[in-house]
Amino acid sequence: MKANYQVYDEMYKQARQARWEGWGGNERMSNAILVERFLRLDNAPKKGRIIELGCGEGHHCRALSQLGFEVTGVDISPTAIAWAIEKSNTTGTAVKYFVADLTEEDFKLPEKYGAVIDGNCLHCIIGFDRVKFLHNVRRAIVQGGSFFVSSLCSKGDDSYQTYQAGTPYRHIPSQRSLLTELKQAGFKLISLNIYERETVNHITVHVINV
């Protein structure tokens, strides 16, 4: 069954109507933990061109821009991108944003990047779309550049999907299956961290384009 990625635009509309600061409520906007984890990587870049996939309203993009990176944000939701542009204009943050579906066959991002950050986007990609997504990501990274994955992860050895309104909503990979996907896409593993949670874990993976 094919995922309905347009559900995310509806959810961003609901977030705006609820007067939240961003996806998932105001509490999630109180820190930039994803950026902090990225910067703790061994040999993490301190400057250069970087893109966040699934950037939403631009919370992490603005944080990266304030650190001196040349930042681009991309999301499938037009509502999220319009919101991100509004916030960047209000805060005077120089970030480029655009709407795109990264699961399109041989989709090309506009530039090559020294680092690509998965803003909790990959676990939203379902089935064979994950192969296309990772192919498109790899083509956007310079040789030796970093891909930092932030994803939900199963607590056991099995991967599974969650559903919303009868449609696939999240892909929860096992650690092994996620690493296999990344290796098959042409990435080399540098490091990973598992963050234990009550029902489903979180994983960050640092790989490079070889």
Beta strands, then each sheet from edge to edge (+ up, - down):
strand 1: 49-53
strand 2: 70-75
strand 3: 95-99
strand 4: 113-118
strand 5: 141-153
strand 6: 160-164
strand 7: 167-172
strand 8: 187-195
strand 9: 201-209
sheet 1: 3+ 2+ 1+ 4+ 5+ 9- 8+
sheet 2: 6+ 7-
end
